[in-house]
């Protein structure tokens, strides 16, 4: 499996972030071709040692890294990425990785 992990820090306007994310962004994410699963972990998200300022973690699952990259390159993937830029938050991190069972 391949995953895209999107880590959102605490937004400047949490209410506006939540409203836009729920009413607009989630629907765009679900349109990305090849998406197998979409998970959200809403904060506060903490590390084992301290709070870290993470507000929301989104995990998008794809069958392969090629599927993930192809999905992001589609008009639907680009629309979701463009919409993410409109959220009232700075410092969002995106991490792409493959996972394997051990």
MDAnalysis code that builds the backbone (N, CA, C; Angstrom):
import MDAnalysis as mda
import numpy as np

u = mda.Universe.empty(306, n_residues=102, atom_resindex=np.repeat(np.arange(102), 3), trajectory=True)
u.add_TopologyAttr("name", ["N", "CA", "C"] * 102)
u.add_TopologyAttr("resid", np.arange(1, 103))
u.add_TopologyAttr("resname", ["UNK", "UNK", "UNK", "UNK", "UNK", "UNK", "UNK", "UNK", "UNK", "UNK", "UNK", "UNK", "UNK", "UNK", "UNK", "UNK", "UNK", "UNK", "UNK", "UNK", "UNK", "UNK", "UNK", "UNK", "UNK", "UNK", "UNK", "UNK", "UNK", "UNK", "UNK", "UNK", "UNK", "UNK", "UNK", "UNK", "UNK", "UNK", "UNK", "UNK", "UNK", "UNK", "UNK", "UNK", "UNK", "UNK", "UNK", "UNK", "UNK", "UNK", "UNK", "UNK", "UNK", "UNK", "UNK", "UNK", "UNK", "UNK", "UNK", "UNK", "UNK", "UNK", "UNK", "UNK", "UNK", "UNK", "UNK", "UNK", "UNK", "UNK", "UNK", "UNK", "UNK", "UNK", "UNK", "UNK", "UNK", "UNK", "UNK", "UNK", "UNK", "UNK", "UNK", "UNK", "UNK", "UNK", "UNK", "UNK", "UNK", "UNK", "UNK", "UNK", "UNK", "UNK", "UNK", "UNK", "UNK", "UNK", "UNK", "UNK", "UNK", "UNK"])
u.atoms.positions = np.array([
    [0.838, -1.183, 0.000],
    [0.000, 0.000, 0.000],
    [0.881, 1.244, 0.000],
    [0.368, 2.299, -0.567],
    [1.032, 3.597, -0.529],
    [0.103, 4.567, 0.174],
    [0.714, 5.496, 0.872],
    [-0.085, 6.441, 1.638],
    [0.419, 7.864, 1.457],
    [-0.519, 8.774, 1.541],
    [-0.212, 10.197, 1.611],
    [-0.682, 10.646, 2.981],
    [0.245, 11.135, 3.780],
    [-0.050, 11.628, 5.112],
    [-0.009, 13.154, 5.040],
    [-1.102, 13.800, 5.415],
    [-1.171, 15.258, 5.409],
    [-1.344, 15.699, 6.856],
    [-0.387, 16.494, 7.332],
    [-0.372, 16.927, 8.724],
    [-0.657, 18.424, 8.771],
    [-1.791, 18.782, 9.351],
    [-2.206, 20.178, 9.452],
    [-1.913, 20.696, 10.854],
    [-1.144, 21.781, 10.972],
    [-0.967, 22.392, 12.289],
    [-2.243, 23.130, 12.703],
    [-2.251, 23.637, 13.910],
    [-3.414, 24.367, 14.401],
    [-3.706, 25.544, 13.471],
    [-4.935, 25.613, 12.950],
    [-5.275, 26.691, 12.016],
    [-5.433, 28.043, 12.716],
    [-5.321, 29.092, 11.926],
    [-5.518, 30.438, 12.462],
    [-6.975, 30.672, 12.827],
    [-7.883, 29.984, 12.150],
    [-9.322, 30.079, 12.437],
    [-9.884, 28.660, 12.386],
    [-9.928, 28.008, 13.543],
    [-10.336, 26.600, 13.605],
    [-11.757, 26.385, 13.097],
    [-12.663, 27.289, 13.415],
    [-14.052, 27.126, 12.971],
    [-14.140, 27.195, 11.446],
    [-13.449, 28.141, 10.835],
    [-13.456, 28.261, 9.368],
    [-12.788, 27.048, 8.731],
    [-11.687, 26.590, 9.311],
    [-11.002, 25.395, 8.818],
    [-11.948, 24.203, 8.846],
    [-12.554, 23.945, 10.000],
    [-13.449, 22.788, 10.151],
    [-14.610, 22.843, 9.166],
    [-15.199, 24.018, 9.006],
    [-16.341, 24.174, 8.112],
    [-15.931, 23.889, 6.666],
    [-14.854, 24.494, 6.213],
    [-14.423, 24.301, 4.834],
    [-13.964, 22.854, 4.599],
    [-13.232, 22.303, 5.555],
    [-12.745, 20.932, 5.406],
    [-13.912, 19.959, 5.281],
    [-14.896, 20.110, 6.166],
    [-16.042, 19.190, 6.175],
    [-16.964, 19.393, 4.980],
    [-17.212, 20.650, 4.610],
    [-18.210, 20.927, 3.579],
    [-17.650, 20.913, 2.161],
    [-16.340, 21.085, 2.003],
    [-15.771, 21.192, 0.660],
    [-14.631, 20.215, 0.418],
    [-13.630, 20.246, 1.301],
    [-12.392, 19.517, 1.005],
    [-12.571, 17.999, 0.989],
    [-13.294, 17.468, 1.931],
    [-13.470, 16.007, 1.990],
    [-14.086, 15.478, 0.699],
    [-15.084, 16.154, 0.180],
    [-15.717, 15.710, -1.072],
    [-14.710, 15.706, -2.226],
    [-13.813, 16.683, -2.262],
    [-12.788, 16.723, -3.316],
    [-11.809, 15.564, -3.179],
    [-11.427, 15.257, -1.953],
    [-10.495, 14.146, -1.726],
    [-11.094, 12.832, -2.216],
    [-12.364, 12.605, -1.915],
    [-13.001, 11.353, -2.326],
    [-13.107, 11.195, -3.842],
    [-12.931, 12.257, -4.593],
    [-12.971, 12.182, -6.059],
    [-11.633, 11.801, -6.683],
    [-10.562, 11.737, -5.890],
    [-9.240, 11.421, -6.439],
    [-9.234, 9.975, -6.926],
    [-8.933, 9.756, -8.207],
    [-8.906, 8.388, -8.737],
    [-7.854, 7.522, -8.019],
    [-8.233, 6.295, -7.759],
    [-7.326, 5.344, -7.127],
    [-7.360, 5.342, -5.614],
    [-8.064, 6.300, -5.009],
    [-8.145, 6.363, -3.555],
    [-8.875, 5.130, -3.038],
    [-8.248, 4.413, -2.112],
    [-8.850, 3.194, -1.544],
    [-9.488, 3.457, -0.187],
    [-8.920, 4.395, 0.574],
    [-9.393, 4.640, 1.929],
    [-8.931, 6.038, 2.335],
    [-9.736, 6.714, 3.151],
    [-9.419, 8.054, 3.627],
    [-9.712, 8.097, 5.114],
    [-8.707, 8.414, 5.924],
    [-8.861, 8.452, 7.373],
    [-8.516, 9.846, 7.893],
    [-9.232, 10.272, 8.926],
    [-8.939, 11.542, 9.586],
    [-8.700, 11.294, 11.066],
    [-7.707, 11.983, 11.608],
    [-7.438, 11.972, 13.038],
    [-7.413, 13.420, 13.479],
    [-8.461, 13.843, 14.179],
    [-8.570, 15.244, 14.577],
    [-8.037, 15.423, 15.974],
    [-7.315, 16.489, 16.180],
    [-6.587, 16.784, 17.391],
    [-7.450, 17.189, 18.567],
    [-6.755, 17.552, 19.573],
    [-5.310, 17.708, 19.459],
    [-4.613, 16.362, 19.328],
    [-3.651, 16.323, 18.434],
    [-2.829, 15.135, 18.236],
    [-1.552, 15.371, 19.033],
    [-1.167, 14.420, 19.857],
    [0.011, 14.610, 20.700],
    [1.023, 13.507, 20.454],
    [2.276, 13.835, 20.722],
    [3.326, 12.824, 20.692],
    [3.371, 12.190, 22.078],
    [4.121, 11.100, 22.243],
    [4.181, 10.482, 23.574],
    [4.778, 11.398, 24.642],
    [5.513, 12.422, 24.221],
    [6.191, 13.257, 25.213],
    [5.573, 14.636, 25.411],
    [4.868, 15.169, 24.393],
    [4.343, 16.531, 24.545],
    [3.353, 16.858, 23.439],
    [2.572, 17.900, 23.662],
    [1.706, 18.416, 22.597],
    [2.614, 18.960, 21.495],
    [2.147, 18.857, 20.250],
    [3.016, 19.230, 19.131],
    [2.375, 20.219, 18.163],
    [1.213, 20.729, 18.464],
    [0.576, 21.697, 17.597],
    [-0.111, 21.106, 16.378],
    [-0.212, 19.787, 16.307],
    [-0.889, 19.145, 15.181],
    [-2.387, 19.155, 15.453],
    [-3.140, 19.657, 14.481],
    [-4.592, 19.791, 14.625],
    [-5.340, 18.642, 13.955],
    [-4.886, 18.250, 12.760],
    [-5.577, 17.219, 11.993],
    [-4.554, 16.443, 11.182],
    [-4.730, 15.136, 11.118],
    [-3.909, 14.282, 10.272],
    [-4.845, 13.543, 9.332],
    [-4.598, 13.692, 8.037],
    [-5.376, 12.984, 7.021],
    [-4.473, 11.931, 6.389],
    [-4.978, 10.723, 6.259],
    [-4.226, 9.648, 5.630],
    [-5.024, 9.131, 4.445],
    [-4.426, 9.240, 3.260],
    [-5.052, 8.760, 2.024],
    [-4.336, 7.490, 1.611],
    [-5.086, 6.431, 1.373],
    [-4.524, 5.125, 1.032],
    [-4.722, 4.834, -0.458],
    [-3.672, 4.332, -1.077],
    [-3.698, 3.916, -2.479],
    [-3.046, 2.543, -2.579],
    [-3.345, 1.821, -3.650],
    [-2.790, 0.477, -3.821],
    [-1.269, 0.517, -3.989],
    [-0.771, 1.423, -4.817],
    [0.670, 1.510, -5.086],
    [1.102, 2.977, -5.112],
    [2.404, 3.196, -5.034],
    [2.925, 4.556, -5.141],
    [2.608, 5.140, -6.510],
    [2.639, 4.319, -7.540],
    [2.288, 4.788, -8.882],
    [0.836, 5.253, -8.921],
    [-0.065, 4.529, -8.253],
    [-1.472, 4.924, -8.193],
    [-1.630, 6.244, -7.436],
    [-0.894, 6.398, -6.345],
    [-0.946, 7.622, -5.561],
    [-0.500, 8.813, -6.403],
    [0.655, 8.673, -7.030],
    [1.196, 9.764, -7.844],
    [0.292, 10.075, -9.038],
    [-0.255, 9.038, -9.655],
    [-1.157, 9.244, -10.788],
    [-2.436, 9.945, -10.326],
    [-2.969, 9.547, -9.180],
    [-4.181, 10.167, -8.654],
    [-3.978, 11.638, -8.356],
    [-2.834, 11.980, -7.782],
    [-2.556, 13.380, -7.472],
    [-2.362, 14.218, -8.730],
    [-1.948, 13.587, -9.815],
    [-1.694, 14.305, -11.067],
    [-2.965, 14.556, -11.882],
    [-4.067, 13.916, -11.512],
    [-5.322, 14.084, -12.253],
    [-5.943, 15.447, -11.943],
    [-6.898, 15.879, -12.757],
    [-7.609, 17.121, -12.430],
    [-8.257, 17.076, -11.043],
    [-8.766, 15.913, -10.641],
    [-9.385, 15.777, -9.325],
    [-8.351, 15.924, -8.212],
    [-7.185, 15.313, -8.406],
    [-6.109, 15.444, -7.424],
    [-5.607, 16.873, -7.334],
    [-5.484, 17.518, -8.484],
    [-5.044, 18.910, -8.509],
    [-6.081, 19.832, -7.874],
    [-7.362, 19.525, -8.067],
    [-8.422, 20.336, -7.443],
    [-8.357, 20.220, -5.919],
    [-8.134, 19.015, -5.411],
    [-8.021, 18.832, -3.962],
    [-6.795, 19.567, -3.423],
    [-5.684, 19.483, -4.135],
    [-4.461, 20.170, -3.709],
    [-4.653, 21.687, -3.728],
    [-5.295, 22.191, -4.760],
    [-5.543, 23.636, -4.850],
    [-6.467, 24.091, -3.724],
    [-7.485, 23.290, -3.425],
    [-8.403, 23.650, -2.360],
    [-7.684, 23.670, -1.013],
    [-6.763, 22.741, -0.793],
    [-6.027, 22.697, 0.468],
    [-5.263, 24.000, 0.701],
    [-4.851, 24.634, -0.381],
    [-4.121, 25.896, -0.260],
    [-5.008, 27.037, 0.246],
    [-6.318, 26.857, 0.183],
    [-7.235, 27.911, 0.624],
    [-7.601, 27.785, 2.102],
    [-7.196, 26.695, 2.748],
    [-7.523, 26.502, 4.164],
    [-6.747, 27.503, 5.019],
    [-7.354, 27.992, 6.119],
    [-6.692, 28.977, 6.967],
    [-5.665, 28.344, 7.913],
    [-4.596, 27.815, 7.302],
    [-3.555, 27.145, 8.084],
    [-2.226, 27.297, 7.345],
    [-1.155, 27.412, 8.109],
    [0.176, 27.532, 7.514],
    [1.059, 26.413, 8.043],
    [1.945, 25.916, 7.193],
    [2.900, 24.907, 7.622],
    [2.425, 23.474, 7.474],
    [1.450, 23.238, 6.609],
    [0.963, 21.880, 6.367],
    [2.090, 21.034, 5.778],
    [2.201, 19.808, 6.249],
    [3.221, 18.877, 5.752],
    [2.542, 17.739, 5.006],
    [3.166, 17.311, 3.903],
    [2.681, 16.155, 3.152],
    [3.814, 15.144, 3.063],
    [3.506, 13.899, 3.384],
    [4.496, 12.828, 3.363],
    [3.918, 11.674, 2.558],
    [4.634, 11.246, 1.522],
    [4.231, 10.088, 0.710],
    [5.136, 8.927, 1.091],
    [4.541, 7.752, 1.306],
    [5.364, 6.593, 1.654],
    [4.653, 5.301, 1.277],
    [5.438, 4.257, 1.144],
    [4.893, 2.916, 0.948],
    [4.956, 2.182, 2.270],
    [3.970, 1.356, 2.524],
    [3.972, 0.581, 3.748],
    [3.943, -0.907, 3.418],
    [4.570, -1.662, 4.286],
    [4.657, -3.115, 4.093],
    [4.414, -3.777, 5.452],
    [3.711, -4.875, 5.429],
    [3.505, -5.613, 6.672],
    [4.786, -6.334, 7.054],
    [5.078, -6.339, 8.332],
    [6.296, -6.988, 8.814],
    [5.946, -8.282, 9.503],
])
